[in-house]
Amino acid sequence: MSANSSQCTGTSELHLRPHHLLCLQTFVGRGYSEVFVEHMTLVKRQLTANPLTPITLVSGADDLCAHCPNCVDGQCTSEKPALFDRLVEEKLWRNTLSKLIGIPESLCITEDLIASCCPGCEWRELCDNSI
């Protein structure tokens, strides 16, 4: 995680990729590794406890990526996340936003939204089952 959000407490700013706004809402406690799951759980807990947590949308590795095995030297080795980010931006916002306060209430997760924003995601079945 970044220095600004290393403790996942209070209203520390989070740096998130656009598609992680979807992932956090459908997260069910499974992921790439035990360390990744623990970290994702802490971030989700922070956003639940503090819905006004400032969020900066970023391109490339973010606070959640820090514990992903696909993140090597601060760079994602998978091409899919960049595609997911672009699709989320196209689907949800005409103008790219860079700052948010919490996850927008207007972000309603549906199977159609997941299907259109996350084609080929290995975690899609978990998301679909949590909607």
DSSP file (Angstrom, degrees, kcal/mol; ACC not computed):
  #  RESIDUE AA STRUCTURE BP1 BP2  ACC     N-H-->O    O-->H-N    N-H-->O    O-->H-N    TCO  KAPPA ALPHA  PHI   PSI    X-CA   Y-CA   Z-CA
    1    1 A M              0   0    0      0, 0.0     5,-0.1     0, 0.0    62,-0.1   0.000 360.0 360.0 360.0 162.2    0.0    0.0    0.0
    2    2 A S    >   -     0   0    0      1,-0.1     3,-1.2    13,-0.1     4,-0.3  -0.323 360.0-107.0 -74.3 163.8    1.0    3.6   -0.3
    3    3 A A  G >  S+     0   0    0      1,-0.3     3,-0.7     2,-0.2     4,-0.2   0.817 118.2  61.0 -61.0 -30.4    2.4    5.5    2.6
    4    4 A N  G 3  S+     0   0    0      1,-0.2     9,-0.3     2,-0.1    -1,-0.3   0.719 118.1  25.6 -70.1 -20.9   -0.9    7.4    2.8
    5    5 A S  G X  S+     0   0    0     -3,-1.2     3,-0.8     7,-0.1    -1,-0.2   0.086  78.7 124.9-131.8  25.5   -3.0    4.3    3.4
    6    6 A S  T <  S+     0   0    0     -3,-0.7    -2,-0.1    -4,-0.3    -1,-0.1   0.717  78.8  43.4 -65.6 -22.3   -0.6    1.8    5.0
    7    7 A Q  T 3  S-     0   0    0     -4,-0.2    -1,-0.2     2,-0.2     3,-0.1   0.602  90.6-140.7-100.8 -11.0   -2.7    1.2    8.1
    8    8 A C    <   +     0   0    0     -3,-0.8     2,-0.3     1,-0.2    -2,-0.1   0.873  63.6 114.9  53.3  40.2   -6.2    0.9    6.5
    9    9 A T    >   +     0   0    0     40,-0.0     3,-1.4    37,-0.0    -1,-0.2  -0.887  61.9   4.7-131.8 166.1   -7.7    2.8    9.4
   10   10 A G  T 3  S-     0   0    0     -2,-0.3    43,-0.1     1,-0.2    40,-0.1  -0.286 115.8 -46.3  62.3-144.9   -9.4    6.2    9.7
   11   11 A T  T 3  S+     0   0    0     42,-0.1    -1,-0.2    41,-0.1     3,-0.1  -0.124  78.9 159.8-116.0  36.3  -10.0    8.0    6.5
   12   12 A S    <   -     0   0    0     -3,-1.4    -7,-0.1     1,-0.1     2,-0.1  -0.308  49.7-100.0 -56.8 139.9   -6.5    7.6    5.0
   13   13 A E        -     0   0    0     -9,-0.3     2,-0.4    40,-0.1    42,-0.2  -0.359  35.3-149.2 -65.5 139.7   -6.6    8.1    1.3
   14   14 A L  E     -a   55   0A   0     40,-2.6    42,-2.9    -3,-0.1     2,-0.6  -0.873   4.4-147.0-108.4 144.7   -6.7    5.0   -0.9
   15   15 A H  E     +a   56   0A   0     -2,-0.4    48,-2.7    40,-0.2    49,-0.4  -0.962  31.4 172.6-110.0 115.9   -5.2    4.8   -4.4
   16   16 A L  E     -a   57   0A   0     40,-2.2    42,-2.2    -2,-0.6    45,-0.0  -0.946  35.4-123.8-130.2 145.1   -7.3    2.4   -6.5
   17   17 A R    >>  -     0   0    0     -2,-0.4     3,-1.1    40,-0.2     4,-0.5  -0.547  40.0-111.1 -72.6 150.2   -7.5    1.3  -10.1
   18   18 A P  T >4 S+     0   0    0      0, 0.0     3,-1.6     0, 0.0     4,-0.5   0.883 116.3  54.4 -53.7 -42.2  -11.0    1.9  -11.5
   19   19 A H  T >> S+     0   0    0      1,-0.3     4,-2.0    62,-0.2     3,-1.0   0.756  94.6  69.5 -69.1 -19.8  -11.9   -1.8  -11.8
   20   20 A H  H <> S+     0   0    0     -3,-1.1     4,-2.4     1,-0.2    -1,-0.3   0.701  84.9  69.5 -70.3 -16.6  -11.1   -2.2   -8.1
   21   21 A L  H <X S+     0   0    0     -3,-1.6     4,-0.6    -4,-0.5    -1,-0.2   0.852 106.6  40.0 -63.6 -33.0  -14.2   -0.2   -7.3
   22   22 A L  H X> S+     0   0    0     -3,-1.0     4,-1.2    -4,-0.5     3,-0.6   0.915 113.2  53.6 -78.2 -46.8  -16.1   -3.2   -8.6
   23   23 A C  H >X S+     0   0    0     -4,-2.0     4,-1.0     1,-0.3     3,-0.5   0.890 105.4  54.1 -56.6 -42.6  -13.9   -5.8   -7.0
   24   24 A L  H 3< S+     0   0    0     -4,-2.4    -1,-0.3     1,-0.2    -2,-0.2   0.823 107.3  50.8 -64.6 -30.4  -14.2   -4.3   -3.6
   25   25 A Q  H << S+     0   0    0     -3,-0.6    -1,-0.2    -4,-0.6    -2,-0.2   0.743 118.6  35.8 -79.5 -22.9  -18.0   -4.4   -3.7
   26   26 A T  H << S+     0   0    0     -4,-1.2    -2,-0.2    -3,-0.5    -1,-0.2   0.374  83.3 132.2-110.5   3.1  -18.1   -8.1   -4.7
   27   27 A F     <  +     0   0    0     -4,-1.0     4,-0.1    -5,-0.2    -3,-0.0  -0.337  28.0 178.7 -61.1 131.1  -15.2   -9.4   -2.7
   28   28 A V        -     0   0    0      2,-0.3    -1,-0.1    -2,-0.1     3,-0.1   0.081  59.5 -83.9-125.0  22.0  -16.1  -12.5   -0.8
   29   29 A G  S    S+     0   0    0      1,-0.3     2,-0.3     8,-0.1     8,-0.1   0.729  94.8 107.8  87.0  21.8  -12.8  -13.4    1.0
   30   30 A R        +     0   0    0      7,-0.1    -1,-0.3     6,-0.1     2,-0.3  -0.966  35.8 122.8-129.5 149.8  -11.1  -15.3   -1.8
   31   31 A G        -     0   0    0     -2,-0.3     3,-0.1    -3,-0.1     6,-0.0  -0.939  67.6 -46.1-175.9-162.6   -8.1  -14.2   -3.9
   32   32 A Y  S    S-     0   0    0     -2,-0.3     2,-0.3     1,-0.1    36,-0.1   0.820 111.1 -12.9 -62.0 -36.6   -4.6  -14.8   -5.2
   33   33 A S  S  > S-     0   0    0      1,-0.1     4,-2.6    34,-0.1     5,-0.2  -0.960  70.6 -97.5-158.1 168.5   -3.1  -15.7   -1.8
   34   34 A E  H  > S+     0   0    0     -2,-0.3     4,-2.5     1,-0.2     5,-0.2   0.897 123.7  50.7 -61.7 -40.1   -3.8  -15.5    1.9
   35   35 A V  H  > S+     0   0    0      2,-0.2     4,-2.2     1,-0.2    -1,-0.2   0.911 110.7  48.8 -64.5 -42.7   -1.8  -12.3    2.2
   36   36 A F  H  > S+     0   0    0     31,-0.2     4,-2.9     2,-0.2     5,-0.2   0.931 111.8  49.1 -61.9 -45.8   -3.8  -10.7   -0.7
   37   37 A V  H  X S+     0   0    0     -4,-2.6     4,-2.4     1,-0.2    -2,-0.2   0.910 110.7  50.0 -62.2 -43.7   -7.1  -11.8    0.9
   38   38 A E  H  X S+     0   0    0     -4,-2.5     4,-1.9     2,-0.2    -1,-0.2   0.913 113.6  46.1 -60.5 -42.8   -6.1  -10.4    4.3
   39   39 A H  H  X S+     0   0    0     -4,-2.2     4,-2.2     2,-0.2    -2,-0.2   0.922 112.4  48.9 -67.3 -45.0   -5.1   -7.1    2.7
   40   40 A M  H  X S+     0   0    0     -4,-2.9     4,-2.7     1,-0.2     5,-0.2   0.890 109.5  54.3 -61.9 -39.2   -8.2   -6.8    0.5
   41   41 A T  H  X S+     0   0    0     -4,-2.4     4,-2.5    -5,-0.2    -1,-0.2   0.909 108.0  49.3 -61.1 -43.0  -10.3   -7.6    3.6
   42   42 A L  H  X S+     0   0    0     -4,-1.9     4,-2.3     2,-0.2    -2,-0.2   0.911 112.0  47.6 -63.1 -43.0   -8.7   -4.7    5.5
   43   43 A V  H  X S+     0   0    0     -4,-2.2     4,-2.3     2,-0.2    -2,-0.2   0.924 113.2  47.7 -65.8 -43.5   -9.3   -2.3    2.6
   44   44 A K  H  X S+     0   0    0     -4,-2.7     4,-2.1     1,-0.2    -2,-0.2   0.908 111.1  51.8 -63.6 -40.2  -12.9   -3.3    2.3
   45   45 A R  H  X S+     0   0    0     -4,-2.5     4,-2.8    -5,-0.2     5,-0.2   0.898 108.2  52.0 -62.0 -40.5  -13.3   -3.0    6.1
   46   46 A Q  H  X S+     0   0    0     -4,-2.3     4,-2.5     1,-0.2    -2,-0.2   0.935 111.1  46.5 -61.2 -46.4  -11.9    0.5    5.9
   47   47 A L  H  < S+     0   0    0     -4,-2.3    -1,-0.2     2,-0.2    -2,-0.2   0.832 114.1  48.3 -67.6 -31.8  -14.3    1.6    3.2
   48   48 A T  H  < S+     0   0    0     -4,-2.1    -2,-0.2    -5,-0.2    -1,-0.2   0.924 117.0  41.0 -71.6 -45.1  -17.3    0.0    5.0
   49   49 A A  H  < S+     0   0    0     -4,-2.8    -2,-0.2     1,-0.3    -3,-0.2   0.815 129.1  30.8 -71.8 -30.6  -16.3    1.6    8.3
   50   50 A N    ><  +     0   0    0     -4,-2.5     3,-1.9    -5,-0.2    -1,-0.3  -0.685  65.0 174.7-130.9  77.1  -15.5    5.0    6.7
   51   51 A P  T 3  S+     0   0    0      0, 0.0    -1,-0.1     0, 0.0    52,-0.1   0.620  79.5  62.3 -63.3 -10.7  -17.6    5.4    3.6
   52   52 A L  T 3  S+     0   0    0     50,-0.1    50,-0.1    -3,-0.1    -5,-0.1   0.136  71.4 141.0 -99.7  20.6  -16.2    8.9    3.1
   53   53 A T    <   -     0   0    0     -3,-1.9    49,-3.2    -6,-0.2     2,-0.2  -0.434  58.5-115.7 -59.6 127.1  -12.6    7.6    2.6
   54   54 A P  E     - B   0 101A   0      0, 0.0   -40,-2.6     0, 0.0     2,-0.4  -0.463  33.8-165.2 -66.6 137.2  -10.9    9.7   -0.1
   55   55 A I  E     -aB  14 100A   0     45,-3.0    45,-3.2   -42,-0.2     2,-0.5  -0.992  11.2-162.1-126.7 130.4  -10.0    7.6   -3.1
   56   56 A T  E     -aB  15  99A   0    -42,-2.9   -40,-2.2    -2,-0.4     2,-0.3  -0.963  19.8-136.8-108.3 123.4   -7.7    8.6   -5.9
   57   57 A L  E     -a   16   0A   0     41,-2.0     2,-0.3    -2,-0.5   -40,-0.2  -0.638  29.5-177.3 -79.4 134.3   -8.1    6.6   -9.1
   58   58 A V        -     0   0    0    -42,-2.2     2,-0.4    -2,-0.3     4,-0.1  -0.882  27.2-127.1-129.3 158.2   -4.8    5.6  -10.6
   59   59 A S  S    S+     0   0    0     -2,-0.3     2,-0.1   -42,-0.1    23,-0.1  -0.886  80.1  13.6-101.4 141.1   -3.6    3.8  -13.7
   60   60 A G  S    S+     0   0    0     -2,-0.4    -2,-0.1    21,-0.0     5,-0.1  -0.422 115.7   1.3  89.5-170.6   -1.3    1.0  -13.0
   61   61 A A        +     0   0    0     13,-0.5     2,-0.2    -2,-0.1    -2,-0.1  -0.175  69.7 178.9 -56.9 138.5   -0.5   -0.7   -9.7
   62   62 A D     >  -     0   0    0     -4,-0.1     4,-0.9   -45,-0.0   -46,-0.2  -0.477  48.2 -68.8-125.8-165.2   -2.5    0.6   -6.7
   63   63 A D  T  4 S+     0   0    0    -48,-2.7     3,-0.2     1,-0.2     4,-0.2   0.819 131.4  47.4 -63.6 -32.0   -2.9   -0.1   -3.0
   64   64 A L  T >4 S+     0   0    0    -49,-0.4     3,-1.2     1,-0.2    -1,-0.2   0.841 104.0  61.0 -76.9 -33.2   -4.6   -3.4   -3.6
   65   65 A C  G >4 S+     0   0    0      1,-0.3     3,-2.3     2,-0.2     6,-0.2   0.725  80.9  85.7 -65.5 -21.4   -2.0   -4.6   -6.2
   66   66 A A  G 3< S+     0   0    0     -4,-0.9    -1,-0.3     1,-0.3    -2,-0.1   0.759  98.1  36.4 -54.4 -27.1    0.8   -4.3   -3.6
   67   67 A H  G <  S+     0   0    0     -3,-1.2    -1,-0.3    -4,-0.2   -31,-0.2   0.177  92.4 110.8-112.9  15.9    0.0   -7.9   -2.4
   68   68 A C    X   -     0   0    0     -3,-2.3     3,-1.9     1,-0.1    -3,-0.0  -0.755  66.4-138.3 -92.8 135.5   -0.9   -9.4   -5.7
   69   69 A P  T 3  S+     0   0    0      0, 0.0    -1,-0.1     0, 0.0    -4,-0.0   0.688 103.6  64.0 -65.8 -15.8    1.5  -12.0   -7.2
   70   70 A N  T 3  S+     0   0    0     -5,-0.1     7,-3.0     6,-0.0     2,-0.7   0.502  83.8  89.7 -83.0  -3.5    1.0  -10.4  -10.6
   71   71 A C  E <   +C   76   0B   0     -3,-1.9     2,-0.5    -6,-0.2     5,-0.2  -0.849  55.7 175.2 -97.8 112.1    2.6   -7.2   -9.3
   72   72 A V  E >  S-C   75   0B   0      3,-3.0     3,-1.5    -2,-0.7    -2,-0.0  -0.973  70.2 -15.0-121.8 121.8    6.4   -7.3   -9.9
   73   73 A D  T 3  S-     0   0    0     -2,-0.5    -1,-0.2     1,-0.3     3,-0.1   0.866 129.7 -53.3  53.3  39.6    8.5   -4.3   -9.0
   74   74 A G  T 3  S+     0   0    0      1,-0.2   -13,-0.5    -9,-0.1     2,-0.4   0.578 118.9 107.3  77.0   9.9    5.4   -2.2   -8.8
   75   75 A Q  E <  S-C   72   0B   0     -3,-1.5    -3,-3.0   -15,-0.1     2,-0.4  -0.962  70.6-122.2-123.8 139.1    4.2   -3.2  -12.3
   76   76 A C  E     -C   71   0B   0     -2,-0.4    -5,-0.2    -5,-0.2    -6,-0.0  -0.635  13.6-161.5 -77.8 130.3    1.3   -5.5  -13.2
   77   77 A T        +     0   0    0     -7,-3.0     2,-0.4    -2,-0.4    -1,-0.1   0.473  69.0  82.5 -90.6  -2.6    2.4   -8.4  -15.3
   78   78 A S        -     0   0    0     -8,-0.3     4,-0.3     1,-0.1    -2,-0.1  -0.811  65.0-153.6-101.8 142.9   -1.1   -9.1  -16.6
   79   79 A E  S  > S+     0   0    0     -2,-0.4     4,-1.2     1,-0.1     3,-0.4   0.684  82.7  78.1 -83.7 -19.1   -2.7   -7.2  -19.4
   80   80 A K  H  > S+     0   0    0      1,-0.2     4,-2.8     2,-0.2     3,-0.3   0.897  83.2  59.1 -62.9 -45.1   -6.3   -7.7  -18.2
   81   81 A P  H  > S+     0   0    0      0, 0.0     4,-2.7     0, 0.0   -62,-0.2   0.872 104.1  51.8 -56.1 -37.9   -6.4   -5.1  -15.4
   82   82 A A  H  > S+     0   0    0     -3,-0.4     4,-2.1    -4,-0.3    -2,-0.2   0.900 112.0  47.2 -64.2 -39.1   -5.6   -2.2  -17.8
   83   83 A L  H  X S+     0   0    0     -4,-1.2     4,-2.6    -3,-0.3     5,-0.2   0.936 111.8  50.0 -65.1 -46.7   -8.5   -3.5  -20.1
   84   84 A F  H  X S+     0   0    0     -4,-2.8     4,-2.6     1,-0.2    -2,-0.2   0.916 110.1  51.3 -58.3 -43.7  -10.8   -3.7  -17.1
   85   85 A D  H  X S+     0   0    0     -4,-2.7     4,-2.5    -5,-0.2    -1,-0.2   0.930 110.7  47.9 -58.9 -46.7   -9.9   -0.2  -16.0
   86   86 A R  H  X S+     0   0    0     -4,-2.1     4,-2.5     1,-0.2    -1,-0.2   0.909 112.4  48.8 -62.2 -42.8  -10.6    1.2  -19.5
   87   87 A L  H  X S+     0   0    0     -4,-2.6     4,-2.6    30,-0.2     5,-0.2   0.890 110.6  50.2 -66.6 -39.4  -13.9   -0.6  -19.7
   88   88 A V  H  X S+     0   0    0     -4,-2.6     4,-2.8    29,-0.3     5,-0.5   0.936 112.0  48.4 -62.8 -45.4  -15.0    0.6  -16.2
   89   89 A E  H  X S+     0   0    0     -4,-2.5     4,-2.1    -5,-0.2    -2,-0.2   0.925 114.7  45.4 -60.8 -44.4  -14.1    4.2  -17.1
   90   90 A E  H  < S+     0   0    0     -4,-2.5    -1,-0.2     1,-0.2    -2,-0.2   0.894 118.2  42.9 -65.7 -40.1  -16.0    3.9  -20.5
   91   91 A K  H  < S+     0   0    0     -4,-2.6    -2,-0.2    -5,-0.2    -1,-0.2   0.868 126.8  27.0 -75.5 -37.8  -19.0    2.3  -18.9
   92   92 A L  H  < S+     0   0    0     -4,-2.8     2,-0.4     1,-0.3    -3,-0.2   0.744 123.1  30.9-103.5 -26.5  -19.4    4.4  -15.8
   93   93 A W     <  -     0   0    0     -4,-2.1    -1,-0.3    -5,-0.5     3,-0.1  -0.987  46.2-164.2-140.4 128.6  -17.9    7.8  -16.5
   94   94 A R  S    S+     0   0    0     -2,-0.4     2,-0.5     1,-0.2    -1,-0.1   0.892  92.6  44.3 -72.4 -40.6  -17.6    9.8  -19.7
   95   95 A N  S    S-     0   0    0     -5,-0.0     2,-0.2    -6,-0.0    -1,-0.2  -0.910 100.4-112.9-105.2 130.1  -15.0   12.0  -18.2
   96   96 A T        -     0   0    0     -2,-0.5     2,-0.3    -3,-0.1    -2,-0.1  -0.420  30.4-150.7 -63.8 124.7  -12.3   10.3  -16.2
   97   97 A L        -     0   0    0     -2,-0.2     3,-0.1     1,-0.1    -1,-0.0  -0.684  17.0-176.8 -90.6 149.6  -12.5   11.1  -12.6
   98   98 A S        +     0   0    0     -2,-0.3   -41,-2.0     1,-0.3     2,-0.4   0.606  67.2  47.6-117.7 -21.0   -9.4   11.1  -10.5
   99   99 A K  E     +B   56   0A   0    -43,-0.2     2,-0.3     2,-0.0    -1,-0.3  -0.976  59.5 167.8-126.7 135.7  -10.8   11.9   -7.0
  100  100 A L  E     -B   55   0A   0    -45,-3.2   -45,-3.0    -2,-0.4     2,-0.6  -0.923  33.0-134.2-134.7 160.6  -13.7   10.3   -5.2
  101  101 A I  E    S-B   54   0A   0     -2,-0.3   -48,-0.2   -47,-0.2    -2,-0.0  -0.930  79.2 -38.9-114.1 102.4  -15.0   10.2   -1.7
  102  102 A G  S    S-     0   0    0    -49,-3.2    -1,-0.2    -2,-0.6   -47,-0.2  -0.029 103.4 -41.4  68.4 179.1  -15.8    6.6   -1.0
  103  103 A I  S    S-     0   0    0    -56,-0.1   -50,-0.0    -3,-0.1     4,-0.0  -0.679  77.2-103.2 -77.4 126.7  -17.2    4.3   -3.6
  104  104 A P    >   -     0   0    0      0, 0.0     3,-1.7     0, 0.0    -1,-0.1  -0.215  18.0-138.0 -56.2 134.7  -20.0    6.2   -5.5
  105  105 A E  T 3  S+     0   0    0      1,-0.3    -2,-0.0     3,-0.0    -3,-0.0   0.778 102.9  64.5 -61.8 -26.4  -23.5    5.2   -4.4
  106  106 A S  T 3  S+     0   0    0      1,-0.1     2,-1.6     2,-0.1    -1,-0.3   0.571  74.4 101.1 -75.2  -7.5  -24.5    5.3   -8.0
  107  107 A L    <   -     0   0    0     -3,-1.7     2,-0.7     2,-0.0    -1,-0.1  -0.612  55.4-178.0 -81.8  88.7  -22.2    2.4   -8.8
  108  108 A C        -     0   0    0     -2,-1.6     2,-0.5     1,-0.0     5,-0.1  -0.805  19.0-139.9 -94.8 116.5  -24.7   -0.4   -8.8
  109  109 A I        +     0   0    0     -2,-0.7     2,-0.3     4,-0.1     3,-0.0  -0.637  31.7 162.6 -82.4 124.9  -23.1   -3.8   -9.4
  110  110 A T     >  -     0   0    0     -2,-0.5     4,-2.4     1,-0.1     5,-0.2  -0.901  51.9-109.8-132.4 163.4  -25.0   -6.1  -11.8
  111  111 A E  H  > S+     0   0    0     -2,-0.3     4,-2.8     1,-0.2     5,-0.2   0.889 120.9  53.7 -59.9 -38.5  -24.1   -9.2  -13.7
  112  112 A D  H  > S+     0   0    0      2,-0.2     4,-2.3     1,-0.2    -1,-0.2   0.904 108.0  49.4 -63.4 -41.1  -24.3   -7.2  -16.9
  113  113 A L  H  > S+     0   0    0      2,-0.2     4,-1.9     1,-0.2     5,-0.2   0.936 113.3  46.1 -63.3 -46.0  -21.9   -4.5  -15.5
  114  114 A I  H  X S+     0   0    0     -4,-2.4     4,-2.3     1,-0.2    -2,-0.2   0.920 112.7  51.1 -61.7 -43.9  -19.4   -7.2  -14.5
  115  115 A A  H  < S+     0   0    0     -4,-2.8    -1,-0.2     1,-0.2    -2,-0.2   0.886 114.3  42.9 -61.9 -39.2  -19.8   -9.0  -17.8
  116  116 A S  H  < S+     0   0    0     -4,-2.3    -1,-0.2    -5,-0.2    -2,-0.2   0.768 122.9  36.4 -80.9 -24.4  -19.1   -5.8  -19.8
  117  117 A C  H  < S+     0   0    0     -4,-1.9   -29,-0.3    -5,-0.2   -30,-0.2   0.665 121.6  39.5-100.6 -18.8  -16.3   -4.5  -17.6
  118  118 A C    ><  +     0   0    0     -4,-2.3     3,-1.8    -5,-0.2    -1,-0.2  -0.301  68.6 173.5-131.5  50.7  -14.4   -7.6  -16.7
  119  119 A P  T 3  S+     0   0    0      0, 0.0   -35,-0.1     0, 0.0    -4,-0.1  -0.398  76.1   7.0 -64.3 129.7  -14.3  -10.0  -19.7
  120  120 A G  T 3  S+     0   0    0      1,-0.3     2,-0.2    -2,-0.2   -40,-0.1   0.569  85.9 157.0  79.8   8.6  -12.2  -13.0  -19.0
  121  121 A C    X   -     0   0    0     -3,-1.8     3,-1.3     1,-0.1     4,-0.3  -0.502  41.6-142.3 -69.9 132.2  -11.6  -12.2  -15.3
  122  122 A E  T 3  S+     0   0    0      1,-0.3     3,-0.2    -2,-0.2    -1,-0.1   0.671 100.1  51.3 -68.6 -16.1  -10.7  -15.4  -13.4
  123  123 A W  T >> S+     0   0    0      1,-0.2     4,-1.7     2,-0.1     3,-0.7   0.360  76.3 106.8-100.3   3.8  -12.7  -14.1  -10.4
  124  124 A R  H <> S+     0   0    0     -3,-1.3     4,-3.0     1,-0.3     5,-0.2   0.852  73.6  56.8 -56.0 -41.4  -16.0  -13.4  -12.3
  125  125 A E  H 3> S+     0   0    0     -4,-0.3     4,-2.2     1,-0.2    -1,-0.3   0.890 106.4  51.0 -59.5 -39.0  -17.9  -16.4  -11.0
  126  126 A L  H <> S+     0   0    0     -3,-0.7     4,-0.9     2,-0.2    -1,-0.2   0.908 111.8  47.7 -63.9 -40.9  -17.3  -15.2   -7.4
  127  127 A C  H >X S+     0   0    0     -4,-1.7     3,-0.9     1,-0.2     4,-0.7   0.945 111.0  49.9 -64.2 -48.2  -18.6  -11.7   -8.3
  128  128 A D  H >< S+     0   0    0     -4,-3.0     3,-0.8     1,-0.3    -1,-0.2   0.883 110.6  51.0 -58.4 -39.0  -21.6  -13.1  -10.1
  129  129 A N  H 3< S+     0   0    0     -4,-2.2    -1,-0.3    -5,-0.2    -2,-0.2   0.696 108.4  52.4 -72.5 -18.6  -22.4  -15.2   -7.0
  130  130 A S  H <<        0   0    0     -4,-0.9    -1,-0.2    -3,-0.9    -2,-0.2   0.506 360.0 360.0 -96.5  -4.0  -22.1  -12.3   -4.6
  131  131 A I    <<        0   0    0     -3,-0.8    -1,-0.2    -4,-0.7    -2,-0.1   0.471 360.0 360.0 -80.8 360.0  -24.5  -10.0   -6.5
